[in-house]
Amino acid sequence: MSLIRLADWPDSMIYTGMRLRFPAILPYEDWVEFMLVVIPDQENALLVATGYKAGRIPQVLPPDAGPTGAVSCKWLMENWTKWVFPSTPPEQVWVVPAADPPSAAQ
């Protein structure tokens, strides 16, 4: 798995299941990952994927962030400190591509 800076991500969108890794402060650990998810109201949200806060949804994203299941990288770069995590600049955010599903044990 290779990480790519959000600013260098080759696609214009981040999709459901992809994670964003960045340095954090309390109440999170030194590094945290948020995963893009779609909640029951068909809204994009960020779910904490690591650490003691894993499983929580700290942010439901506005409709202008992107269509259901995707968020614009440009929107994330421009709105990171307002909508996602104010203490970390977007230049310090890494994209963790979605992993392939595991295969059944043989």
DSSP file (Angstrom, degrees, kcal/mol; ACC not computed):
  #  RESIDUE AA STRUCTURE BP1 BP2  ACC     N-H-->O    O-->H-N    N-H-->O    O-->H-N    TCO  KAPPA ALPHA  PHI   PSI    X-CA   Y-CA   Z-CA
    1    1 A M              0   0    0      0, 0.0     2,-0.4     0, 0.0    98,-0.0   0.000 360.0 360.0 360.0 123.8    0.0    0.0    0.0
    2    2 A S        -     0   0    0      2,-0.0     2,-0.3     0, 0.0    93,-0.0  -0.903 360.0-138.6-112.0 140.1    1.5    3.3   -1.0
    3    3 A L        -     0   0    0     -2,-0.4     2,-0.4    93,-0.1    93,-0.2  -0.695  14.8-166.4 -94.1 146.0    0.4    6.6    0.3
    4    4 A I  E     -A   95   0A   0     91,-1.5    91,-3.6    -2,-0.3     5,-0.1  -0.998  28.9-107.9-131.7 135.0    0.0    9.7   -1.9
    5    5 A R  E >>  -A   94   0A   0     -2,-0.4     3,-1.3    89,-0.3     4,-0.7  -0.309  26.6-123.6 -58.5 142.3   -0.4   13.3   -0.6
    6    6 A L  G >4 S+     0   0    0     87,-2.9     3,-1.1    84,-0.3    -1,-0.1   0.893 113.5  56.9 -53.9 -41.4   -3.9   14.6   -1.1
    7    7 A A  G 34 S+     0   0    0     86,-0.4    -1,-0.3    83,-0.3    84,-0.1   0.745 112.8  41.2 -63.4 -23.1   -2.5   17.5   -3.1
    8    8 A D  G <4 S+     0   0    0     -3,-1.3    -1,-0.2     2,-0.0    -2,-0.2   0.372  79.2 133.5-105.3   1.9   -0.8   15.0   -5.5
    9    9 A W    <<  -     0   0    0     -3,-1.1    -3,-0.0    -4,-0.7    64,-0.0  -0.340  52.3-143.4 -58.8 128.6   -3.7   12.5   -5.8
   10   10 A P  S    S+     0   0    0      0, 0.0     2,-0.2     0, 0.0    -1,-0.2   0.682  77.0  69.2 -74.3 -17.7   -4.1   11.7   -9.5
   11   11 A D  S    S-     0   0    0      2,-0.2    62,-0.0     1,-0.1    -2,-0.0  -0.613  80.1-130.9 -96.0 159.2   -8.0   11.5   -9.5
   12   12 A S  S    S+     0   0    0     -2,-0.2    61,-2.7    61,-0.1    62,-0.5   0.588  87.9  50.5 -83.2  -9.2  -10.3   14.5   -9.0
   13   13 A M  E     -F   72   0B   0     59,-0.3     2,-0.4    60,-0.1    59,-0.2  -0.893  66.0-142.4-129.8 156.8  -12.2   12.6   -6.3
   14   14 A I  E     -F   71   0B   0     57,-2.7    57,-2.6    -2,-0.3     2,-0.2  -0.955  33.7-148.5-109.6 137.1  -11.8   10.5   -3.2
   15   15 A Y  E >   -F   70   0B   0     -2,-0.4     3,-2.3    55,-0.2    21,-0.3  -0.671  26.7 -73.4-113.3 162.2  -14.3    7.6   -3.0
   16   16 A T  T 3  S+     0   0    0     53,-2.0    21,-0.2     1,-0.3    -1,-0.1  -0.175 118.1  26.9 -49.2 136.1  -16.1    5.7   -0.4
   17   17 A G  T 3  S+     0   0    0     19,-2.8    82,-0.3     1,-0.4    -1,-0.3   0.195  91.7 119.8  92.4 -15.6  -13.8    3.3    1.6
   18   18 A M    <   -     0   0    0     -3,-2.3    18,-2.4    18,-0.1    -1,-0.4  -0.556  53.9-141.0 -81.4 149.6  -10.7    5.4    1.0
   19   19 A R  E     -CB  35  96A   0     77,-2.2    77,-3.3    16,-0.2     2,-0.5  -0.829   6.6-147.2-115.6 151.0   -8.9    6.8    4.0
   20   20 A L  E     -CB  34  95A   0     14,-3.1    14,-2.3    -2,-0.3     2,-0.4  -0.975  16.6-162.2-115.6 120.1   -7.3   10.1    4.8
   21   21 A R  E     +CB  33  94A   0     73,-2.9    73,-3.1    -2,-0.5    12,-0.2  -0.868  21.5 151.4-107.1 134.5   -4.2    9.9    7.1
   22   22 A F  E     -C   32   0A   0     10,-2.2    10,-2.2    -2,-0.4     2,-0.2  -0.993  49.3 -90.4-157.5 156.1   -2.9   13.0    8.9
   23   23 A P  E     -C   31   0A   0      0, 0.0     8,-0.3     0, 0.0     2,-0.2  -0.492  53.1-176.7 -69.2 139.9   -1.1   14.1   12.0
   24   24 A A        -     0   0    0      6,-2.8     2,-0.3     5,-0.3    61,-0.0  -0.725  20.9-140.3-132.0 177.6   -3.6   14.9   14.8
   25   25 A I    >   -     0   0    0     -2,-0.2     3,-2.4     1,-0.1    62,-0.0  -0.786  51.8 -19.9-129.8 174.9   -3.9   16.3   18.3
   26   26 A L  T 3  S+     0   0    0      1,-0.4    -1,-0.1    -2,-0.3     3,-0.1  -0.274 119.7  39.2 -52.8 138.6   -6.0   15.3   21.3
   27   27 A P  T 3  S+     0   0    0      0, 0.0    -1,-0.4     0, 0.0     2,-0.1  -0.952 122.3  54.0 -89.6  11.8   -8.6   13.8   21.4
   28   28 A Y  S <  S-     0   0    0     -3,-2.4     4,-0.1     1,-0.2    23,-0.1  -0.468  90.4 -98.0 -98.7 173.1   -6.9   11.7   18.7
   29   29 A E        -     0   0    0      2,-0.3    -5,-0.3    -2,-0.1    -1,-0.2  -0.104  53.1 -82.4 -75.9-176.5   -3.5    9.9   18.6
   30   30 A D  S    S+     0   0    0     -7,-0.1    -6,-2.8     1,-0.1     2,-0.4   0.856 120.8  23.9 -59.8 -35.5   -0.5   11.4   16.9
   31   31 A W  E    S-C   23   0A   0     -8,-0.3     2,-0.3     2,-0.0    -2,-0.3  -0.975  75.4-178.4-128.5 145.2   -1.8   10.2   13.6
   32   32 A V  E     -C   22   0A   0    -10,-2.2   -10,-2.2    -2,-0.4     2,-0.4  -0.967  16.2-144.5-140.2 155.2   -5.4    9.4   12.7
   33   33 A E  E     -C   21   0A   0     -2,-0.3    16,-3.3   -12,-0.2    17,-0.7  -0.990   8.4-164.2-122.9 132.2   -7.2    8.0    9.6
   34   34 A F  E     -CD  20  48A   0    -14,-2.3   -14,-3.1    -2,-0.4     2,-0.4  -0.931  11.8-149.9-108.7 137.7  -10.7    9.1    8.6
   35   35 A M  E     -CD  19  47A   0     12,-3.2    12,-2.7    -2,-0.4     2,-0.5  -0.891  17.0-121.5-108.8 137.8  -12.6    7.0    6.1
   36   36 A L  E     + D   0  46A   0    -18,-2.4   -19,-2.8    -2,-0.4     2,-0.3  -0.661  44.0 167.1 -76.1 125.5  -15.1    8.3    3.6
   37   37 A V  E     - D   0  45A   0      8,-2.7     8,-2.7    -2,-0.5     2,-0.5  -0.873  35.7-125.9-132.7 165.3  -18.5    6.7    4.2
   38   38 A V  E     - D   0  44A   0     -2,-0.3     6,-0.2     6,-0.2    30,-0.0  -0.977  26.9-149.8-113.7 123.4  -22.1    7.2    3.2
   39   39 A I  E >>  - D   0  43A   0      4,-2.5     3,-2.4    -2,-0.5     4,-0.6  -0.424  36.1 -89.1 -89.0 168.3  -24.6    7.4    6.0
   40   40 A P  T 34 S+     0   0    0      0, 0.0    -1,-0.1     0, 0.0    -2,-0.0   0.737 124.4  61.5 -52.6 -28.7  -28.2    6.3    5.8
   41   41 A D  T 34 S-     0   0    0      2,-0.1     3,-0.1     1,-0.1    -2,-0.0   0.315 119.5-108.7 -80.2  12.5  -29.5    9.7    4.6
   42   42 A Q  T <4 S+     0   0    0     -3,-2.4     2,-0.4     1,-0.3    26,-0.1   0.834  76.1 137.6  63.0  34.7  -27.2    9.3    1.6
   43   43 A E  E  <  -D   39   0A   0     -4,-0.6    -4,-2.5    25,-0.1    -1,-0.3  -0.862  57.9-115.0-108.3 145.9  -24.8   11.9    2.8
   44   44 A N  E     +D   38   0A   0     -2,-0.4    17,-2.4    17,-0.3     2,-0.3  -0.573  42.8 170.6 -74.9 141.3  -21.1   11.7    2.7
   45   45 A A  E     -DE  37  60A   0     -8,-2.7    -8,-2.7    15,-0.3     2,-0.5  -0.952  32.9-119.8-145.4 164.0  -19.4   11.6    6.1
   46   46 A L  E     -DE  36  59A   0     13,-2.7    13,-1.0    -2,-0.3     2,-0.4  -0.947  25.2-162.9-110.2 128.9  -16.0   10.9    7.6
   47   47 A L  E     -D   35   0A   0    -12,-2.7   -12,-3.2    -2,-0.5     2,-0.4  -0.911  25.8-117.0-110.6 134.1  -15.6    8.0   10.0
   48   48 A V  E     -D   34   0A   0      8,-3.1     7,-3.1    -2,-0.4   -14,-0.2  -0.594  32.3-177.9 -69.8 123.5  -12.7    7.7   12.4
   49   49 A A        +     0   0    0    -16,-3.3     2,-0.3    -2,-0.4   -15,-0.2   0.511  56.5  43.8-103.9  -7.8  -10.9    4.5   11.3
   50   50 A T  S    S+     0   0    0    -17,-0.7     3,-0.5     3,-0.0   -21,-0.1  -0.918  90.2   9.1-136.7 160.2   -8.1    4.3   13.8
   51   51 A G  S >  S-     0   0    0     -2,-0.3     3,-1.6     1,-0.2   -23,-0.1  -0.086 104.3 -33.9  75.8-167.6   -7.4    4.7   17.5
   52   52 A Y  T 3  S+     0   0    0      1,-0.3    -1,-0.2   -25,-0.1   -24,-0.1   0.687 135.5  52.7 -67.2 -20.6   -9.6    5.1   20.6
   53   53 A K  T >  S+     0   0    0     -3,-0.5     3,-1.9   -26,-0.1    -5,-0.3   0.320  78.3 140.2 -97.0   7.0  -12.2    7.2   18.6
   54   54 A A  T <   +     0   0    0     -3,-1.6    -5,-0.2     1,-0.2     3,-0.1  -0.207  63.7  29.3 -54.7 138.2  -12.6    4.5   15.9
   55   55 A G  T 3  S+     0   0    0     -7,-3.1    -1,-0.2     1,-0.4     2,-0.2   0.223  92.3 117.1  96.4 -13.2  -16.1    4.1   14.7
   56   56 A R    <   -     0   0    0     -3,-1.9    -8,-3.1    -8,-0.2    -1,-0.4  -0.563  59.3-139.3 -87.1 152.9  -17.3    7.6   15.4
   57   57 A I        +     0   0    0    -10,-0.2   -10,-0.2    -2,-0.2     3,-0.1  -0.893  23.3 174.1-111.8 100.0  -18.4   10.0   12.8
   58   58 A P        +     0   0    0      0, 0.0     2,-0.3     0, 0.0    -1,-0.1   0.681  65.8  29.3 -80.0 -16.1  -17.0   13.5   13.6
   59   59 A Q  E     -E   46   0A   0    -13,-1.0   -13,-2.7     2,-0.0     2,-0.5  -0.955  52.2-161.3-152.6 127.3  -18.2   15.2   10.4
   60   60 A V  E     -E   45   0A   0     -2,-0.3   -15,-0.3   -15,-0.2   -16,-0.0  -0.927  36.2-131.8 -97.5 129.0  -21.1   14.9    7.9
   61   61 A L        -     0   0    0    -17,-2.4   -17,-0.3    -2,-0.5     5,-0.0  -0.515  17.5-108.7 -86.8 149.6  -20.0   16.7    4.8
   62   62 A P    >   -     0   0    0      0, 0.0     3,-2.1     0, 0.0     4,-0.3  -0.313  31.8-107.2 -72.2 158.9  -22.1   19.3    2.9
   63   63 A P  G >  S+     0   0    0      0, 0.0     3,-1.3     0, 0.0    -2,-0.1   0.802 116.1  65.0 -57.0 -30.8  -23.6   18.5   -0.5
   64   64 A D  G 3  S+     0   0    0      1,-0.2     8,-0.1     7,-0.0    11,-0.1   0.562  83.1  78.4 -73.4  -4.0  -21.2   20.7   -2.3
   65   65 A A  G <  S-     0   0    0     -3,-2.1     7,-3.1     1,-0.3    -1,-0.2   0.794 114.1 -70.4 -70.3 -27.5  -18.3   18.4   -1.2
   66   66 A G    <   -     0   0    0     -3,-1.3    -1,-0.3    -4,-0.3   -22,-0.2  -0.873  61.8 -53.1 156.0 172.8  -19.3   16.0   -3.9
   67   67 A P  S >  S-     0   0    0      0, 0.0     3,-2.3     0, 0.0   -24,-0.0  -0.252  78.6 -68.3 -69.9 163.3  -21.9   13.4   -5.1
   68   68 A T  T 3  S+     0   0    0      1,-0.3   -30,-0.1   -26,-0.1   -25,-0.1  -0.306 125.7  18.8 -54.2 126.4  -22.9   10.6   -2.8
   69   69 A G  T 3  S+     0   0    0    -32,-0.2   -53,-2.0     1,-0.1     2,-0.3   0.461 119.3  66.4  91.5   2.5  -20.0    8.2   -2.4
   70   70 A A  E <   -F   15   0B   0     -3,-2.3     2,-0.4   -55,-0.2   -55,-0.2  -0.995  57.3-158.7-153.5 149.9  -17.3   10.7   -3.6
   71   71 A V  E     -F   14   0B   0    -57,-2.6   -57,-2.7    -2,-0.3    -5,-0.3  -0.998  30.1-112.6-131.9 136.7  -15.7   13.9   -2.4
   72   72 A S  E  >  -F   13   0B   0     -7,-3.1     4,-2.5    -2,-0.4   -59,-0.3  -0.468  13.8-146.2 -67.6 129.4  -13.8   16.4   -4.6
   73   73 A C  H  > S+     0   0    0    -61,-2.7     4,-2.7    -2,-0.2     5,-0.2   0.889 102.8  54.1 -61.8 -38.9  -10.1   16.6   -3.8
   74   74 A K  H  > S+     0   0    0    -62,-0.5     4,-2.3     2,-0.2    -1,-0.2   0.926 108.2  48.8 -61.5 -44.4  -10.3   20.3   -4.7
   75   75 A W  H  > S+     0   0    0    -10,-0.2     4,-2.1     1,-0.2    -2,-0.2   0.929 111.3  50.3 -61.2 -45.3  -13.1   20.8   -2.2
   76   76 A L  H  X S+     0   0    0     -4,-2.5     4,-1.4     1,-0.2    -2,-0.2   0.925 110.9  48.5 -59.4 -45.5  -11.1   18.9    0.5
   77   77 A M  H  < S+     0   0    0     -4,-2.7     4,-0.3     1,-0.2    -1,-0.2   0.914 117.0  41.9 -61.2 -42.5   -8.0   21.0   -0.1
   78   78 A E  H  < S+     0   0    0     -4,-2.3    -1,-0.2    -5,-0.2    -2,-0.2   0.756 127.0  30.8 -76.8 -24.7   -9.9   24.2    0.0
   79   79 A N  H >X>S+     0   0    0     -4,-2.1     4,-3.2    -5,-0.2     5,-0.6   0.309  82.5 109.4-119.6   7.2  -12.1   23.3    3.0
   80   80 A W  I 3X>S+     0   0    0     -4,-1.4     4,-2.4     1,-0.2     5,-1.7   0.921  84.0  43.0 -53.3 -52.6  -10.0   20.9    5.1
   81   81 A T  I 345S+     0   0    0     -4,-0.3    -1,-0.2     1,-0.2    -2,-0.1   0.729 119.6  44.5 -72.6 -19.5   -9.4   23.3    8.0
   82   82 A K  I <45S+     0   0    0     -3,-0.5    -2,-0.2     3,-0.1    -1,-0.2   0.889 129.3  19.2 -85.7 -44.0  -13.0   24.5    8.1
   83   83 A W  I  <5S+     0   0    0     -4,-3.2    -3,-0.2    -7,-0.1    -2,-0.2   0.701 131.6  24.6-103.9 -22.8  -14.8   21.1    7.7
   84   84 A V  I  <<S-     0   0    0     -4,-2.4    -3,-0.2    -5,-0.6    -4,-0.1   0.847 123.7 -14.2-113.1 -66.6  -12.4   18.4    8.7
   85   85 A F    > < -     0   0    0     -5,-1.7     3,-1.5     3,-0.2    -3,-0.1  -0.779  48.6-165.6-150.5  97.4   -9.5   19.1   11.0
   86   86 A P  T 3  S+     0   0    0      0, 0.0    -5,-0.1     0, 0.0    -1,-0.1   0.762  85.5  56.7 -58.7 -30.4   -8.6   22.8   11.7
   87   87 A S  T 3  S+     0   0    0      1,-0.1    -6,-0.1     2,-0.1   -63,-0.0   0.562  99.1  64.9 -85.3  -5.6   -5.2   22.1   13.3
   88   88 A T  S <  S-     0   0    0     -3,-1.5    -3,-0.2    -8,-0.1    -1,-0.1  -0.966  80.1-133.5-118.1 122.8   -3.7   20.1   10.3
   89   89 A P    >   -     0   0    0      0, 0.0     3,-2.2     0, 0.0    -2,-0.1  -0.418  24.0-117.5 -69.9 149.8   -3.1   21.9    7.0
   90   90 A P  G >  S+     0   0    0      0, 0.0     3,-1.6     0, 0.0   -83,-0.3   0.736 110.4  71.9 -61.8 -21.7   -4.3   19.9    4.0
   91   91 A E  G 3  S+     0   0    0      1,-0.3   -84,-0.1   -85,-0.1   -14,-0.0   0.666  95.0  55.0 -66.9 -14.6   -0.7   19.7    2.6
   92   92 A Q  G <  S+     0   0    0     -3,-2.2     2,-0.4   -87,-0.1    -1,-0.3   0.200  85.7 106.7-101.8  14.6   -0.1   17.2    5.5
   93   93 A V    <   -     0   0    0     -3,-1.6   -87,-2.9   -71,-0.1   -86,-0.4  -0.809  51.8-162.1 -99.5 133.7   -3.0   14.9    4.5
   94   94 A W  E     -AB   5  21A   0    -73,-3.1   -73,-2.9    -2,-0.4     2,-0.5  -0.890  14.2-132.1-113.8 143.4   -2.2   11.5    2.8
   95   95 A V  E     -AB   4  20A   0    -91,-3.6   -91,-1.5    -2,-0.4   -75,-0.2  -0.826  12.0-160.3 -94.2 130.4   -4.6    9.4    0.8
   96   96 A V  E     - B   0  19A   0    -77,-3.3   -77,-2.2    -2,-0.5   -93,-0.1  -0.940  24.3-130.9-107.2 107.8   -4.7    5.7    1.7
   97   97 A P        -     0   0    0      0, 0.0     2,-0.1     0, 0.0   -80,-0.0  -0.180  32.2 -90.8 -58.2 151.4   -6.3    3.9   -1.3
   98   98 A A        -     0   0    0    -82,-0.1     2,-0.1     1,-0.1   -80,-0.1  -0.386  46.1-121.7 -62.6 137.5   -9.1    1.4   -0.6
   99   99 A A        -     0   0    0    -82,-0.3    -1,-0.1    -3,-0.1    -3,-0.0  -0.458  25.0-102.8 -79.7 152.9   -7.8   -2.1    0.0
  100  100 A D        -     0   0    0     -2,-0.1    -1,-0.1     1,-0.1     3,-0.1  -0.480  49.5 -96.0 -67.4 146.3   -8.9   -5.0   -2.1
  101  101 A P        -     0   0    0      0, 0.0    -1,-0.1     0, 0.0     2,-0.0  -0.364  45.5-103.8 -64.2 145.0  -11.4   -7.2   -0.3
  102  102 A P        -     0   0    0      0, 0.0     2,-0.2     0, 0.0     3,-0.1  -0.354  33.2-125.6 -67.7 149.9   -9.8  -10.2    1.5
  103  103 A S        -     0   0    0      1,-0.1     3,-0.1    -3,-0.1     2,-0.0  -0.623  33.0 -91.8 -92.6 157.4  -10.2  -13.6   -0.2
  104  104 A A        -     0   0    0     -2,-0.2    -1,-0.1     1,-0.1     2,-0.1  -0.348  46.9-100.5 -66.8 145.7  -11.7  -16.5    1.7
  105  105 A A              0   0    0      1,-0.1    -1,-0.1    -3,-0.1     0, 0.0  -0.410 360.0 360.0 -65.6 141.4   -9.2  -18.8    3.4
  106  106 A Q              0   0    0     -2,-0.1    -1,-0.1    -3,-0.1    -2,-0.1   0.431 360.0 360.0-102.8 360.0   -8.5  -22.0    1.5
